[in-house]
């Protein structure tokens, strides 16, 4: 009996030893390295990089989880016991972020967690809206990887901005910004640079003594005319009153002719605009804007006031027409570099009687 018990104990010990030896031979998942391609970054990667995982016990990969929340898709056909490949995702909606974070690989025999650093790419600038900027106005910058912006500078000086998204920011251009200045957006990933070209803006008159035309006079059926009315958008402004007289059949005001406003290279009418601040004493008062050129060509544009508050009106040169704005031929083919006079009046045929128009800060702009 004693011999039988001894024999049973020996048998059990042998069986336990055999089982233990078998367990020692069972493979466990292990990751030795994560290598990003291209660049051979070790345990680091940029978004969209392919990462080659090297180790043992990796066959039968089931899931890859980044930062404990983002499930990464992979192709099981590229999975072996010693390696597999996956692509680094980046999606704000899923909570993607930059920096060191855990990544867990789960196989049929277990899981292993390592740390990987997701690097922020260098930002890029793809375009500006509008394509040609205007000093003193907002400018939208479109590009990529506008995360964690530390500064935006123009010509070496910091400027204010509003982040619209990771691919768009809106900057506030200084009124004194100089064309050809370099815009620099700085993030932890690096810098994006772009030379900003500005529109050519010629101040015709602000009625405070500044501009290409500072001496204005009226003509035709004008009841009263004052170029020094106080309290305009930026100082003094001009008022022109039509009291109903039709003795001449027209009225207006002008700062006179002279040299052209724009340079000889500014020849595209579709890139030329007239900006003017306007108001009136009554809704429906109709402005008549007329442009004259050095070779005697004239075009007009008429519009009615819909808001008695000061409003900046922008008129494209191509929208001007012949016959004082009432003709059928547009100024789309006119040479803007020849414009040397701007007239402002009231279109008497379709406006309340009396009408008083107010105007200020007349500019011609070439983009």
Buried (B, 14 or more C-beta within 10 A) or exposed (E): EEEEEEEEEEEEEEEEEEEEEEEEEEEEBBBEEBBBEEEEBEBBBBBEBBBBBBBBBBBEBEEBBBBEEBEBEBEEEEBEBEBBBBBBBBEEEEEBBBEEBEBBBBBEEEEBEBEBBBBBBBBBBEEBEEEBBBBEEEBBBBBBBBBBBEEBBBBEEEBEBEEEEBBBBBBBBBEEBEEEBEBBBBBBBEBBEBEBBBBBBBBBBBBBEEBBBBEBEBBBBBBEBBBEBEEBBEBBBBBBBBEEBEEEEBBBBBBBEEEBBBEEEBBBBEBBBBBBBBBBBBEEBBBBBBBBBBEEBBBBBBBBBEEEEBBEBEBBBBBBBBEBBEEEEBBBEBBBBBBBBBBBBBBBEEBBEBBBBBBBBBBBBBB
